[in-house]
């Protein structure tokens, strides 16, 4: 007689519909806040949003005119080299020398679909699974997610307002391990507006060179500096680092071209070749019309940029003075970009209109609901206890929005 065994009642595990790699990505907090503000405004709410990291100015007319002309040229209706139009790569090389003093060849340049693609592709080219990326915090929300997608491990190195939101060599050395492959460096900084001095840049660059640590330096806010400070470029301050340094940049912030989606990276030839191979499969060439517009931006004058910077400077001072007037809020004066990053740790644990302020995320939630002002909480950029406010919006809206926050926070118990 043949024995009959009962079938197992254990069901195979349900396979996730989304890969673990993608499921682990956090939504861009800055874009989420901006989308929420726009949705509320569309519903008729008088919301003022401080979340968007983009200039409120139109793209300069000469750039738009170049794009219009490019639309009519059949050469722009076809595929072009994945690494970028030769004319744009040449313009980027010339602009890099003009603006930062860094001499590179067009073959060291690769054009990407915005700065985010440059970030991701650089990490994909440099990081193997388990490699550690030193990430000074507060940091732009995309950096850690792009590193994780590449298999890397972000290691946060926090510097608070007492340090001017700038890390130093001692902190970096304390965080370095045998798995450390690269350092992400961003000056002028998003989200804090901090700008490292040339001396600070040199010290960090020499430390990286000594320990064989790659540097990925994001210089997209290079033209948005105030108070006579200079945005120093890492491979210029430490020329010996050039073979282990990748520079990221783009037209978005300087020329009010966030929607045109043109960024780039500059680096050693083997890295650029590797990224070009990746991009040939990922997205092929950047839209040709946008590339032609970028050529005009980089080869034209900087008069429009100077006018925008003047407006940002005025708004910067207004916003910081108004935020500093709020009890429990401390806001260092940023020297670059177009963000203020106030410290609200003194408000954590207190109450506002019957709600406990348990974190900066909770505070931002209360401010949106009670004052109809959209802010980005510090949790998006690192530790809780901070807020990011963009001053890239109209002067009147800026004052009205901060006044609403002032009135609400005056009620904190």
C-alpha positions as MATLAB code, in Angstrom:
seq = 'XXXXXXXXXXXXXXXXXXXXXXXXXXXXXXXXXXXXXXXXXXXXXXXXXXXXXXXXXXXXXXXXXXXXXXXXXXXXXXXXXXXXXXXXXXXXXXXXXXXXXXXXXXXXXXXXXXXXXXXXXXXXXXXXXXXXXXXXXXXXXXXXXXXXXXXXXXXXXXXXXXXXXXXXXXXXXXXXXXXXXXXXXXXXXXXXXXXXXXXXXXXXXXXXXXXXXXXXXXXXXXXXXXXXXXXXXXXXXXXXXXXXXXXXXXXXXXXXXXXXXXXXXXXXXXXXXXXXXXXXXXXXXXXXXXXXXXXXXXXXXXXXXXXXXXXXXXXXXXXXXXXXXXXXXXXXXXXXXXXXXXXXXXXXXXXXXXXXXXXXXXXXXXXXXXXXXXXXXXXXXXXXXXXXXXXXXXXXXXXXXXXXXXXXXXXXX';
ca = [
       0.000    0.000    0.000;
       1.374    3.354   -1.006;
       1.374    5.975    1.694;
      -0.319    9.224    0.798;
       1.246   12.341    2.267;
      -0.740   15.480    2.822;
       0.111   18.393    0.561;
       1.804   21.299    2.257;
      -0.526   24.109    3.202;
       2.309   26.616    3.129;
       1.796   29.026    0.262;
       4.727   30.472   -1.646;
       5.536   33.990   -0.595;
       3.813   36.664   -2.615;
       6.327   38.367   -4.869;
       6.266   42.122   -4.586;
       4.965   43.899   -7.659;
       7.708   46.496   -7.282;
      11.394   45.690   -6.900;
      12.964   46.211   -3.498;
      15.365   48.635   -5.148;
      12.591   50.919   -6.351;
      10.285   50.345   -3.381;
      13.022   51.649   -1.109;
      13.198   55.046   -2.800;
      11.708   57.922   -0.824;
       9.666   60.479   -2.738;
      11.392   63.803   -3.328;
      10.200   65.812   -0.336;
      10.785   69.150   -2.017;
       8.753   68.212   -5.082;
       6.055   66.708   -2.855;
       5.698   69.920   -0.842;
       5.591   71.997   -4.013;
       2.954   69.707   -5.538;
       0.839   69.882   -2.374;
       1.006   73.680   -2.359;
       0.034   73.882   -6.029;
      -2.842   71.453   -5.526;
      -4.216   73.501   -2.638;
      -3.902   76.710   -4.661;
      -5.724   75.057   -7.551;
      -8.502   74.201   -5.099;
      -8.855   77.871   -4.225;
      -6.753   77.981   -1.056;
      -4.440   81.028   -0.712;
      -1.392   78.866   -0.059;
       2.075   80.381   -0.343;
       4.741   77.799   -1.123;
       8.360   78.090   -0.013;
       9.210   74.596   -1.201;
      10.229   74.917   -4.842;
      13.910   75.143   -5.636;
      13.558   77.099   -8.844;
      13.834   80.749   -9.846;
      10.528   82.544  -10.308;
      11.890   84.418  -13.331;
      11.258   83.469  -16.958;
      14.132   82.090  -18.986;
      15.985   85.033  -20.613;
      14.535   85.904  -24.023;
      17.736   85.318  -26.013;
      17.766   81.721  -24.808;
      14.114   81.238  -25.739;
      14.760   82.737  -29.176;
      17.613   80.283  -29.734;
      15.285   77.420  -28.877;
      12.600   78.678  -31.269;
      15.147   78.814  -34.078;
      16.389   75.333  -33.174;
      12.881   73.927  -33.516;
      12.862   74.857  -37.201;
      16.219   73.220  -37.959;
      15.741   69.633  -39.204;
      19.136   68.707  -37.751;
      17.533   68.926  -34.312;
      14.755   66.531  -35.280;
      17.105   63.515  -35.234;
      19.192   61.520  -32.801;
      22.468   63.155  -31.862;
      25.441   61.850  -29.827;
      24.383   60.435  -26.462;
      27.085   62.411  -24.688;
      25.849   65.760  -25.943;
      26.064   68.023  -28.974;
      29.703   68.853  -29.758;
      28.851   72.574  -29.711;
      27.419   72.295  -26.200;
      30.300   70.220  -24.856;
      32.684   72.853  -26.211;
      30.597   75.633  -24.646;
      30.603   73.847  -21.278;
      34.373   73.413  -21.377;
      34.814   77.109  -22.211;
      32.330   78.173  -19.522;
      34.066   75.987  -16.921;
      37.369   77.736  -17.621;
      35.741   81.181  -17.661;
      33.743   80.822  -14.460;
      35.884   78.628  -12.217;
      39.330   78.580  -13.796;
      39.176   74.825  -14.409;
      40.608   73.881  -17.813;
      39.054   70.753  -19.309;
      38.591   69.384  -22.803;
      35.144   68.827  -24.390;
      35.870   65.079  -24.283;
      35.723   65.316  -20.457;
      32.152   66.658  -20.592;
      28.922   64.672  -20.739;
      25.520   66.363  -21.104;
      22.641   64.926  -19.060;
      18.895   65.333  -18.678;
      19.174   67.797  -15.815;
      21.399   67.765  -12.774;
      19.656   64.792  -11.175;
      20.671   62.494  -13.997;
      24.256   63.692  -13.651;
      24.142   62.822   -9.939;
      22.706   59.367  -10.460;
      24.961   58.434  -13.365;
      28.077   59.582  -11.509;
      27.206   57.442   -8.491;
      26.398   54.518  -10.801;
      29.830   54.882  -12.396;
      31.772   55.182   -9.135;
      29.982   53.104   -6.499;
      29.924   49.326   -6.237;
      27.522   47.601   -3.828;
      28.581   48.363   -0.292;
      30.813   51.304   -1.137;
      30.276   54.193    1.263;
      29.544   57.775    0.223;
      30.322   60.450    2.796;
      27.357   62.806    2.703;
      27.620   66.127    4.549;
      24.267   66.946    6.110;
      22.029   68.838    5.673;
      22.035   67.526    2.092;
      19.892   67.771   -1.015;
      17.219   65.114   -0.779;
      18.210   63.340   -4.031;
      21.812   62.551   -3.080;
      21.212   59.599   -0.714;
      18.501   58.072   -2.886;
      20.699   58.192   -5.993;
      23.561   56.626   -4.042;
      21.363   53.798   -2.782;
      20.063   53.117   -6.285;
      23.679   52.673   -7.352;
      24.258   50.185   -4.523;
      26.149   52.647   -2.363;
      25.732   53.347    1.336;
      25.260   57.021    2.299;
      27.069   57.965    5.517;
      25.748   61.229    6.940;
      28.176   63.712    8.470;
      26.128   66.421   10.185;
      27.165   70.025   10.736;
      24.663   72.262   12.483;
      24.184   76.042   12.524;
      26.960   76.490   15.080;
      29.334   75.280   12.335;
      27.643   77.329    9.644;
      26.235   74.050    8.272;
      29.746   73.164    6.993;
      31.631   69.967    7.795;
      35.372   69.954    8.430;
      38.210   67.508    7.856;
      38.068   66.161   11.424;
      34.425   65.158   10.996;
      35.075   63.555    7.625;
      38.052   61.620    8.952;
      35.984   60.347   11.880;
      33.402   59.010    9.411;
      35.900   57.454    6.996;
      36.148   53.642    6.915;
      37.865   51.102    4.634;
      34.602   51.100    2.613;
      34.674   54.856    1.952;
      34.822   55.417   -1.805;
      33.644   58.982   -2.344;
      32.603   62.289   -0.813;
      29.669   64.336   -2.049;
      30.540   68.038   -1.792;
      28.025   70.814   -2.483;
      28.959   74.509   -2.262;
      26.972   76.749   -2.462;
      24.691   74.350   -0.643;
      21.154   73.201   -1.108;
      19.425   73.290    1.403;
      21.401   75.634    3.671;
      22.938   78.230    1.348;
      26.315   77.653    3.028;
      29.422   78.491    0.971;
      32.789   76.963    1.844;
      35.740   79.338    1.739;
      38.635   78.566   -0.622;
      40.708   77.576    2.418;
      38.022   75.137    3.583;
      37.714   73.681    0.082;
      41.477   73.178   -0.123;
      41.613   71.452    3.262;
      38.871   68.997    2.316;
      40.334   68.400   -1.135;
      43.781   67.649    0.276;
      42.260   65.275    2.823;
      40.413   63.429    0.034;
      43.592   63.244   -2.050;
      45.622   61.914    0.883;
      43.159   59.118    1.588;
      42.248   58.172   -1.984;
      38.651   59.358   -1.640;
      36.844   60.439   -4.810;
      35.092   63.812   -4.698;
      31.803   64.459   -6.470;
      31.344   68.224   -6.287;
      28.012   69.797   -7.213;
      28.518   73.401   -8.351;
      25.095   74.165   -9.793;
      24.645   77.269   -7.582;
      28.093   78.698   -8.382;
      26.764   82.047   -9.664;
      24.325   82.581   -6.792;
      26.647   83.955   -4.111;
      26.405   87.114   -2.005;
      28.378   89.398    0.293;
      31.431   89.258   -1.939;
      32.109   85.565   -1.331;
      33.487   83.318   -4.070;
      32.384   79.801   -4.930;
      35.688   77.897   -5.069;
      35.924   74.840   -7.328;
      37.523   71.790   -5.721;
      39.762   70.695   -8.647;
      40.965   74.274   -9.065;
      41.915   74.605   -5.403;
      43.518   71.139   -5.402;
      44.644   70.461   -9.010;
      46.145   67.068   -8.081;
      42.610   65.880   -7.296;
      41.404   66.242  -10.906;
      41.886   62.552  -11.718;
      39.585   61.508   -8.855;
      37.027   64.325   -9.037;
      33.741   64.711  -10.898;
      32.166   68.173  -11.206;
      28.373   68.425  -11.591;
      26.586   71.469  -12.943;
      23.716   72.642  -15.153;
      21.780   75.603  -16.489;
      18.709   75.235  -14.263;
      19.419   77.608  -11.383;
      21.709   80.189  -12.990;
      19.599   80.835  -16.082;
      16.079   80.066  -14.762;
      15.942   76.941  -16.933;
      14.697   74.266  -14.527;
      12.170   72.948  -17.040;
      14.631   72.687  -19.929;
      16.433   69.720  -18.323;
      20.073   70.275  -19.196;
      22.836   69.331  -16.786;
      26.313   67.914  -17.183;
      29.261   66.297  -15.519;
      32.965   66.939  -16.021;
      35.454   64.273  -15.057;
      38.287   61.930  -15.970;
      38.029   60.430  -19.446;
      37.391   56.855  -18.279;
      34.546   57.917  -16.005;
      32.973   60.068  -18.720;
      33.243   57.167  -21.176;
      31.575   54.816  -18.721;
      28.749   57.255  -18.047;
      28.305   57.820  -21.791;
      27.865   54.070  -22.257;
      25.258   54.028  -19.487;
      23.409   57.004  -20.904;
      23.375   55.505  -24.401;
      21.100   52.785  -23.006;
      19.288   54.850  -20.398;
      18.074   57.913  -22.286;
      20.258   58.523  -25.343;
      20.705   62.224  -26.141;
      19.221   65.161  -24.260;
      16.521   66.980  -26.271;
      18.356   68.856  -29.008;
      16.281   72.020  -28.694;
      17.162   72.238  -25.007;
      20.828   71.694  -25.830;
      20.774   74.514  -28.404;
      19.147   76.771  -25.811;
      21.892   75.838  -23.350;
      24.576   76.782  -25.892;
      23.058   80.261  -26.068;
      22.883   80.467  -22.262;
      26.525   79.559  -21.775;
      27.930   81.681  -24.585;
      25.780   84.753  -23.928;
      26.348   87.463  -21.345;
      25.478   87.215  -17.655;
      23.406   90.403  -17.359;
      20.150   88.560  -16.682;
      21.928   86.382  -14.124;
      23.177   89.489  -12.311;
      19.639   90.927  -12.162;
      18.242   87.703  -10.743;
      21.024   87.516   -8.174;
      20.288   91.085   -7.063;
      16.653   90.162   -6.473;
      17.603   86.998   -4.596;
      19.978   88.990   -2.405;
      17.230   91.440   -1.469;
      14.803   88.630   -0.666;
      17.468   86.740    1.294;
      17.983   89.610    3.701;
      14.265   90.236    4.088;
      13.471   86.588    4.803;
      16.289   86.032    7.283;
      15.528   89.185    9.259;
      11.853   88.237    9.494;
      12.590   84.653   10.529;
      15.127   85.760   13.135;
      12.465   87.969   14.687;
      10.430   84.876   15.659;
      11.004   83.664   19.195;
      12.565   80.202   19.168;
      13.794   80.472   15.564;
      17.458   80.964   14.648;
      18.347   81.552   10.999;
      21.972   81.887    9.858;
      22.420   84.277    6.940;
      23.055   82.131    3.837;
      25.808   83.271    1.493;
      24.697   81.313   -1.560;
      21.875   79.596   -3.478;
      18.322   80.825   -2.701;
      17.381   79.024    0.509;
      17.158   79.904    4.177;
      17.539   77.063    6.675;
      16.260   78.165   10.086;
      16.919   76.159   13.225;
      13.623   75.459   15.034;
      14.907   72.937   17.573;
      13.857   75.295   20.374;
      10.223   74.789   19.335;
      10.301   70.990   19.450;
       8.346   69.643   22.424;
       6.196   72.749   22.764;
       2.578   73.101   21.662;
       0.759   75.148   19.051;
      -3.020   75.481   18.870;
      -3.479   72.347   20.929;
      -0.963   70.218   19.028;
       2.423   69.107   20.273;
       5.332   70.024   18.005;
       7.054   66.644   18.008;
       9.371   67.329   15.065;
      10.046   69.808   12.308;
       7.857   67.626   10.062;
       4.986   68.086   12.484;
       5.652   71.819   12.658;
       5.544   72.086    8.855;
       2.271   70.156    8.870;
       0.728   72.564   11.407;
       1.967   75.635    9.503;
       0.425   74.368    6.258;
      -2.908   73.589    7.894;
      -3.151   76.679   10.104;
      -1.303   79.388    8.155;
      -1.555   78.004    4.604;
       2.200   78.242    4.098;
       4.149   75.320    2.651;
       7.613   74.674    4.112;
       9.988   71.716    3.707;
      10.920   70.053    7.024;
      14.488   69.216    7.960;
      13.768   65.491    7.868;
      13.989   65.730    4.070;
      17.631   66.839    4.347;
      18.899   65.047    7.436;
      18.116   65.540   11.144;
      14.826   66.942   12.406;
      14.665   70.423   13.896;
      15.060   72.586   10.806;
      13.017   74.038    7.947;
      13.966   74.983    4.404;
      12.386   78.040    2.805;
      13.167   79.050   -0.759;
      13.275   82.798   -1.388;
      12.921   82.296   -5.128;
       9.432   83.776   -5.164;
       7.909   87.215   -5.545;
       8.800   89.776   -2.848;
       5.167   90.365   -1.895;
       4.418   86.657   -1.533;
       7.596   86.183    0.486;
       6.665   88.884    2.997;
       3.045   87.744    3.232;
       4.064   84.134    3.744;
       6.624   84.814    6.460;
       4.220   87.205    8.207;
       1.705   84.368    8.401;
       4.354   82.136    9.964;
       5.295   84.909   12.412;
       1.702   85.329   13.569;
       1.160   81.594   13.970;
       4.392   80.867   15.820;
       3.696   83.740   18.219;
       1.078   81.392   19.685;
       3.559   78.650   20.556;
       3.179   77.688   24.229;
];
